[in-house]
Amino acid sequence: MTRADVPKRVDGRTARAERTREAIVTAHLELIGEGDLRPTGERIAERAGVSLRALWTNFKDMETLFEASGVRVLAQQDAVYQKISSSLPLPERIDAFCRQRAELLQLIAPAALAAAMRAPVSAQLRRNRAVHIDRVRAEVEELFAAELEMAGPGREELLNAVVAATTWSAWSMLRDGLGLDPEAARAVLARTVRALLINGITAGLG
């Protein structure tokens, strides 16, 4: 064997390991999407077409699998996310923002529901949730910067209110708690954001 053969063999092994990891993450999210919100290692390995040993060789525990699956879910969101111009009139910004939030929340619904069940005992799932919240917070701060500034001393309170109203917990209440279809839930979401921003501006100017 020549020295040139060594990198090729290593690269091949690395590529196979990466394909195995991707198959495991795909299996995990597919099972969740089909309603198996707490899939076991055995079920995940079977769906991925790998041995249980291979599963735990690539992921030392469920926490590391939750981390990889969380990255995949974020990538799925990024693939459909479209930046909204902050120069649009407020009604158009609210409408575009809430339509996109509804679409993204529907996209992650199975994973978010599964995560909510295990988050109390999973530090990684809580970290995943924090990443989603931070992303929404950053978008709200940028998209509604003018309105938040106009809220004056109430800026932080208004920001927290809009973020809380547009993340998974609120969406789950609309869809699962109240039984609204996606369009009805989106309309309530838009009404809530509109009311919060207008009230915040009014309070700031008063």
N, C-alpha and C positions, 0 to 999 in steps of 0.2 A: 504493500500500500504506500502510495506517495503522500507527501505532505499536502498536496493539492486535494487529495481524496478526503482528508479529515474535515475541512470546512463544509464540503458537500454533504457528508454524512450528518454532521451536526445540524446544518441547515434543514435537511430533510426531517430529522427528528424533531426539530423545533416546529416545523410546519405541521407535522402530524399532531404534536401536542396542542398547537393552537387550534387546529380543526376539532380536536376532541373537546377542548374547552368551549369552543363556540357551539358545538352540538349539545353540550350539557346545558349551557345557558339557554339555548333555544328550546330544549326540552322542558326546562324549568318554567319558562314563560308560557309555553304552549299549554302545559298542564294547568297552570293558573288561569289562563284564558278560557279553558274548557270547564272551569268551575272547581277544579281540585286546588283549593286555596292553601292547603298545607301538604304539598306533595312530599312523599318520603324519598330518601336517597335511592331506595330500590326502584321506585316508580320513575324517578328522573333518569336513572341509569338505563332502565329498560327502554324508555322512550328515546333516549339518545343513542341506543344501540351500542352501549359500552358496558363493561363490567363494573360492579360496585367498587372494586378495587381501583379501577381507572378513575372513577368519580372522585374518590377520596385522595387519589394521588395528585390530581389536578386542583382540587379544592380541599384544603385541610379540614374544613368544617362548613356548616351552613352559612356562617357569617361571611366567609370569603366568597361563597356562591352568591349571597345576597348583594355583596359589593359589585361583583361582575354583572349580575342581572340589573342592578341599579344603573350602571354605566350604559347598558344596552337600552334601557328605557329612556334615558336622557338622549341618547343618539336618535331614537325613534322620534322623540319630540323635536329635536333639532332639524330632522329631515323635512318636517312639515311647517316649522315655524317661519313666519314672515314678519320682518321688522315693520312696525307701524310708525309712520311719520308723526313726530311731535308737532309739526306745523299745521296739521289738520285742525279744523274747528272742533271744539270740545265734543259736541254730539257725535261727530264722525269718529273721533278717537275712542269714545266710550263704546260705540257700536262695534268697531273693528276689534277692539281689545276683548270685549266680552264674547264675540263670535269666536275669536281664536282661543280664548281661555276654555270655552265650552268644548271646542274640538279637541284640544290637548287633554283636557280632563277626561273626556270620553275615551281617548286613546289609551290613557294609563289606568283607566278604571279597574280592570281586573288586578293588575299589579298593586295598585294603591289599596284596594280592598284587602288583598292578601297581606300586604305589609301592615295594615292597621291592626290585623288580628295578632300579629307577632311582635309588633313594635315595643310593647311594654317589656318584653324579655330579650329584645335584640338591640344592642347598641348600634350595629351597622344599619339596621333599618331606620333607626332614629336619625343617624347621620344622613342617610339617603333622603329622608323627609326634609331635613334641614337644607339640603342642597336645592330641592325643589322650591322651598319657601324663599330662600335667598334669591333665586332666579326671578320669582314673581316680584319680590320686593324691589329688585334692581330695575325691572321693567316698569313698574308703577312709578318709581322715583323719576325715571327718565321721561316716560310718556306724559305724566301729569305734573311735571316739575312746576309749571306756572301756577296751577291750581293749589299745589301743596305750599308754594311760597305765599300765596294769597291767604292761606289759612293762618298765617302768623304763628302765635304761640301754640296753636292747636295742630301744627304741621305733623308732628310725630304721631299724635293720636289719630289723625285722619289717615296717615300712611298705614298704620297698623290696622285700621278698620277696613280699608280697601283690600289690603293683602289678606286679611282673615276672611273677607267675603268672597275671594276669588281663588281660594286654594281648595284642596281636596275635601276637607271636612265639611265645608259649606256646600260644595257640589253634591256630596254624598247625601246630605240632608235633603236637598232638593229632589234628587233622583230616587233615593231609596226611602228616605223618611216620609216625604210628601208624595212620592209616586209620580212625579212629573216626568213627561217625556223630555228628550233633550232640548227641543225648541222652546217648550214652556219654561224649562229650567233656565235656559239662556236668557229669556225675556225677564225673568225675576232677577237674574244676575245683573243684567243691564240696568234695571230699575233701581236696584240696590246701590250700584256704583254711582249712578247718576245722582241719587238722593244724597249719598255720602259726600260727594264732591261739591254739590251745590250748597249743602248745609255747611260744609267746612269753609267754603268761600264766604258765605253770608256771615258766619260767626267771626271769621277773621276780619272782615270789613267793619263789623259792628263794634 
